[in-house]
Amino acid sequence: MTEKEQQDKDNKDWLDLLAGRKVDGVNDATRREAETLRETLLNIQTEVDDIRIKRAEKALFQRLQKEELIKSKKPFFNPKLLSALAASVSVVAVALSVFINTQTIPNMSDDFAELPIYRTNNDMQQVLSSNPDEVATEFRESLHNMSVPYKLTEADGGWEIVFYTVGIQNKKLFELMEKYHLAVDGHGWMRLKVINN
């Protein structure tokens, strides 16, 4: 085995040992170094986890006392149970925050179909606003909630909004259009440009 091949094998063995895999025929120095580093890293993580758990236990215990759910200074239940409860609360909090943050309304509805080419020259109506993003958000949320097919696209410092109105008898949709002084297109395709005034 050449010196480079030996170095490559030592490096691979070192990484495998660091990852906790069993490796045979390893250089003793490589084994000691990798196992020492692995043990140190695991101990550091354990210490960090212990500190986090103790902080969570303390915060939970203080909250329980503040809410007068417990009156004694010592918990009436097993500290390990408290640790498990704190960990569970943390997991639920993280899961909820991920779920809530992923529940955004898309810029295009699932049932939106692109404007037919022969209708792309329809007159585009303009909506002037000091806050185009706010108006676009209102349209996106309203159209989404009313199940009206729509598509929003950022364009020239504003927004282009396209939605389909044929066969839709929704009072709220027409109130929204009236609010922004929009004329109903006879073809049923509404094209708006929301720009800064």
C-alpha positions as a Markdown table, in Angstrom:
| # | Residue | x | y | z |
|---|---|---|---|---|
| 1 | Met | 0.0 | 0.0 | 0.0 |
| 2 | Thr | 1.4 | 3.4 | -1.0 |
| 3 | Glu | 1.8 | 6.2 | 1.5 |
| 4 | Lys | -1.2 | 8.1 | -0.1 |
| 5 | Glu | -3.4 | 5.0 | 0.0 |
| 6 | Gln | -2.5 | 4.5 | 3.7 |
| 7 | Gln | -3.4 | 8.2 | 4.4 |
| 8 | Asp | -6.7 | 7.8 | 2.6 |
| 9 | Lys | -7.4 | 4.6 | 4.6 |
| 10 | Asp | -6.5 | 6.3 | 7.9 |
| 11 | Asn | -8.8 | 9.3 | 7.0 |
| 12 | Lys | -11.7 | 7.0 | 6.1 |
| 13 | Asp | -11.1 | 4.9 | 9.2 |
| 14 | Trp | -10.9 | 8.0 | 11.4 |
| 15 | Leu | -14.2 | 9.3 | 9.9 |
| 16 | Asp | -15.9 | 6.0 | 10.4 |
| 17 | Leu | -14.8 | 5.7 | 14.0 |
| 18 | Leu | -15.9 | 9.3 | 14.6 |
| 19 | Ala | -19.3 | 8.4 | 13.2 |
| 20 | Gly | -19.5 | 5.4 | 15.6 |
| 21 | Arg | -19.0 | 2.7 | 13.1 |
| 22 | Lys | -17.0 | -0.5 | 13.9 |
| 23 | Val | -13.7 | -0.6 | 11.9 |
| 24 | Asp | -11.2 | -3.4 | 11.9 |
| 25 | Gly | -7.5 | -3.1 | 11.2 |
| 26 | Val | -7.2 | 0.5 | 12.3 |
| 27 | Asn | -3.9 | 2.2 | 13.1 |
| 28 | Asp | -3.8 | 2.5 | 17.0 |
| 29 | Ala | -3.1 | 6.3 | 16.9 |
| 30 | Thr | -6.0 | 6.9 | 14.5 |
| 31 | Arg | -8.3 | 4.8 | 16.7 |
| 32 | Arg | -7.3 | 6.7 | 19.9 |
| 33 | Glu | -7.6 | 10.1 | 18.3 |
| 34 | Ala | -11.1 | 9.4 | 16.7 |
| 35 | Glu | -12.5 | 7.7 | 19.8 |
| 36 | Thr | -11.2 | 10.5 | 22.1 |
| 37 | Leu | -12.8 | 13.2 | 19.9 |
| 38 | Arg | -16.0 | 11.3 | 19.6 |
| 39 | Glu | -16.3 | 10.8 | 23.4 |
| 40 | Thr | -15.5 | 14.5 | 23.9 |
| 41 | Leu | -18.2 | 15.6 | 21.4 |
| 42 | Leu | -20.8 | 13.3 | 22.9 |
| 43 | Asn | -20.0 | 14.5 | 26.4 |
| 44 | Ile | -20.3 | 18.2 | 25.3 |
| 45 | Gln | -23.7 | 17.4 | 23.7 |
| 46 | Thr | -24.9 | 15.6 | 26.8 |
| 47 | Glu | -23.8 | 18.6 | 29.0 |
| 48 | Val | -25.6 | 21.0 | 26.6 |
| 49 | Asp | -28.7 | 18.8 | 26.7 |
| 50 | Asp | -28.6 | 18.6 | 30.5 |
| 51 | Ile | -28.4 | 22.4 | 30.8 |
| 52 | Arg | -31.3 | 22.9 | 28.4 |
| 53 | Ile | -33.4 | 20.3 | 30.3 |
| 54 | Lys | -32.6 | 21.9 | 33.6 |
| 55 | Arg | -33.6 | 25.4 | 32.3 |
| 56 | Ala | -36.8 | 24.0 | 30.8 |
| 57 | Glu | -37.6 | 22.2 | 34.1 |
| 58 | Lys | -37.0 | 25.4 | 36.1 |
| 59 | Ala | -39.1 | 27.5 | 33.8 |
| 60 | Leu | -41.9 | 25.0 | 33.8 |
| 61 | Phe | -41.8 | 24.7 | 37.6 |
| 62 | Gln | -41.9 | 28.5 | 38.0 |
| 63 | Arg | -44.8 | 28.8 | 35.7 |
| 64 | Leu | -46.7 | 26.1 | 37.5 |
| 65 | Gln | -46.1 | 27.9 | 40.8 |
| 66 | Lys | -47.1 | 31.2 | 39.3 |
| 67 | Glu | -50.3 | 29.8 | 38.1 |
| 68 | Glu | -50.8 | 28.2 | 41.5 |
| 69 | Leu | -51.1 | 24.7 | 40.1 |
| 70 | Ile | -48.5 | 23.6 | 42.6 |
| 71 | Lys | -48.0 | 25.2 | 46.0 |
| 72 | Ser | -44.9 | 23.4 | 47.4 |
| 73 | Lys | -41.4 | 24.5 | 46.5 |
| 74 | Lys | -40.5 | 21.0 | 45.5 |
| 75 | Pro | -42.3 | 19.2 | 42.7 |
| 76 | Phe | -44.7 | 16.5 | 43.8 |
| 77 | Phe | -43.8 | 14.4 | 40.8 |
| 78 | Asn | -40.7 | 12.7 | 39.5 |
| 79 | Pro | -38.1 | 15.1 | 38.0 |
| 80 | Lys | -37.7 | 12.7 | 35.1 |
| 81 | Leu | -41.4 | 13.1 | 34.4 |
| 82 | Leu | -40.9 | 16.8 | 34.4 |
| 83 | Ser | -38.0 | 16.4 | 32.0 |
| 84 | Ala | -40.2 | 14.3 | 29.7 |
| 85 | Leu | -43.0 | 16.8 | 30.0 |
| 86 | Ala | -40.7 | 19.7 | 29.1 |
| 87 | Ala | -39.3 | 17.8 | 26.2 |
| 88 | Ser | -42.8 | 17.0 | 25.0 |
| 89 | Val | -43.9 | 20.7 | 25.2 |
| 90 | Ser | -40.8 | 21.7 | 23.3 |
| 91 | Val | -41.5 | 19.2 | 20.5 |
| 92 | Val | -45.1 | 20.3 | 20.3 |
| 93 | Ala | -44.1 | 24.0 | 20.2 |
| 94 | Val | -41.6 | 23.3 | 17.4 |
| 95 | Ala | -44.1 | 21.2 | 15.4 |
| 96 | Leu | -46.8 | 23.9 | 15.7 |
| 97 | Ser | -44.4 | 26.7 | 14.6 |
| 98 | Val | -43.3 | 24.7 | 11.6 |
| 99 | Phe | -47.0 | 23.9 | 10.8 |
| 100 | Ile | -48.1 | 27.5 | 11.2 |
| 101 | Asn | -45.2 | 28.8 | 9.1 |
| 102 | Thr | -46.0 | 26.4 | 6.3 |
| 103 | Gln | -49.6 | 27.4 | 6.0 |
| 104 | Thr | -49.1 | 30.4 | 3.7 |
| 105 | Ile | -51.5 | 31.1 | 0.9 |
| 106 | Pro | -49.8 | 30.5 | -2.5 |
| 107 | Asn | -49.5 | 33.1 | -5.3 |
| 108 | Met | -51.4 | 30.8 | -7.6 |
| 109 | Ser | -54.5 | 28.7 | -6.9 |
| 110 | Asp | -54.3 | 25.0 | -7.8 |
| 111 | Asp | -57.2 | 25.3 | -10.2 |
| 112 | Phe | -55.8 | 28.3 | -12.1 |
| 113 | Ala | -55.5 | 27.8 | -15.9 |
| 114 | Glu | -53.3 | 30.2 | -17.9 |
| 115 | Leu | -55.1 | 32.9 | -19.8 |
| 116 | Pro | -55.9 | 31.8 | -23.3 |
| 117 | Ile | -53.6 | 33.5 | -25.8 |
| 118 | Tyr | -56.4 | 35.1 | -27.7 |
| 119 | Arg | -57.4 | 36.8 | -24.4 |
| 120 | Thr | -54.0 | 38.0 | -23.3 |
| 121 | Asn | -54.6 | 41.4 | -24.9 |
| 122 | Asn | -57.6 | 42.1 | -22.7 |
| 123 | Asp | -57.5 | 45.5 | -21.1 |
| 124 | Met | -55.5 | 45.5 | -17.9 |
| 125 | Gln | -57.2 | 47.5 | -15.1 |
| 126 | Gln | -55.0 | 49.5 | -12.8 |
| 127 | Val | -55.3 | 49.8 | -9.0 |
| 128 | Leu | -53.3 | 52.6 | -7.5 |
| 129 | Ser | -52.3 | 52.2 | -3.9 |
| 130 | Ser | -49.7 | 53.6 | -1.5 |
| 131 | Asn | -49.1 | 49.9 | -0.5 |
| 132 | Pro | -49.4 | 47.6 | -3.5 |
| 133 | Asp | -48.2 | 44.6 | -1.4 |
| 134 | Glu | -51.1 | 45.1 | 1.0 |
| 135 | Val | -53.7 | 45.2 | -1.8 |
| 136 | Ala | -52.1 | 42.1 | -3.5 |
| 137 | Thr | -52.3 | 40.3 | -0.2 |
| 138 | Glu | -55.9 | 41.3 | 0.3 |
| 139 | Phe | -56.8 | 39.9 | -3.2 |
| 140 | Arg | -54.8 | 36.7 | -2.7 |
| 141 | Glu | -56.4 | 36.0 | 0.6 |
| 142 | Ser | -59.9 | 36.9 | -0.6 |
| 143 | Leu | -59.7 | 35.0 | -3.8 |
| 144 | His | -58.2 | 32.0 | -2.0 |
| 145 | Asn | -61.0 | 32.1 | 0.6 |
| 146 | Met | -63.7 | 32.4 | -2.1 |
| 147 | Ser | -62.2 | 29.5 | -4.1 |
| 148 | Val | -61.8 | 31.8 | -7.2 |
| 149 | Pro | -59.0 | 30.7 | -9.5 |
| 150 | Tyr | -56.2 | 33.3 | -9.4 |
| 151 | Lys | -52.6 | 34.0 | -10.1 |
| 152 | Leu | -50.4 | 36.8 | -8.6 |
| 153 | Thr | -47.1 | 37.8 | -10.2 |
| 154 | Glu | -44.7 | 40.6 | -9.1 |
| 155 | Ala | -44.3 | 43.1 | -11.9 |
| 156 | Asp | -42.5 | 46.4 | -12.1 |
| 157 | Gly | -42.6 | 47.3 | -8.4 |
| 158 | Gly | -46.2 | 46.2 | -8.1 |
| 159 | Trp | -48.3 | 43.1 | -8.7 |
| 160 | Glu | -50.2 | 41.7 | -11.7 |
| 161 | Ile | -53.3 | 39.8 | -10.6 |
| 162 | Val | -55.3 | 37.5 | -12.9 |
| 163 | Phe | -58.5 | 35.8 | -11.9 |
| 164 | Tyr | -61.6 | 34.2 | -13.5 |
| 165 | Thr | -65.1 | 35.4 | -12.8 |
| 166 | Val | -67.4 | 33.6 | -15.2 |
| 167 | Gly | -70.0 | 31.6 | -13.4 |
| 168 | Ile | -68.9 | 32.9 | -10.0 |
| 169 | Gln | -71.8 | 34.4 | -8.1 |
| 170 | Asn | -70.0 | 35.5 | -5.0 |
| 171 | Lys | -71.2 | 38.7 | -3.4 |
| 172 | Lys | -67.9 | 39.2 | -1.6 |
| 173 | Leu | -66.0 | 39.0 | -4.9 |
| 174 | Phe | -68.1 | 41.7 | -6.4 |
| 175 | Glu | -67.8 | 43.8 | -3.2 |
| 176 | Leu | -64.0 | 43.5 | -3.5 |
| 177 | Met | -64.1 | 44.6 | -7.1 |
| 178 | Glu | -66.4 | 47.5 | -6.3 |
| 179 | Lys | -64.0 | 48.6 | -3.5 |
| 180 | Tyr | -61.2 | 49.1 | -6.1 |
| 181 | His | -63.6 | 50.5 | -8.8 |
| 182 | Leu | -63.0 | 47.5 | -11.2 |
| 183 | Ala | -65.2 | 46.9 | -14.2 |
| 184 | Val | -66.3 | 43.3 | -14.8 |
| 185 | Asp | -64.7 | 42.0 | -18.0 |
| 186 | Gly | -67.2 | 40.5 | -20.3 |
| 187 | His | -64.9 | 37.6 | -21.1 |
| 188 | Gly | -64.7 | 36.6 | -17.4 |
| 189 | Trp | -60.9 | 37.1 | -17.1 |
| 190 | Met | -59.9 | 39.9 | -14.8 |
| 191 | Arg | -56.4 | 41.4 | -15.3 |
| 192 | Leu | -55.2 | 43.9 | -12.7 |
| 193 | Lys | -52.0 | 45.8 | -12.2 |
| 194 | Val | -51.6 | 47.0 | -8.7 |
| 195 | Ile | -49.0 | 49.8 | -8.6 |
| 196 | Asn | -47.8 | 52.5 | -6.2 |
| 197 | Asn | -49.6 | 55.8 | -6.6 |
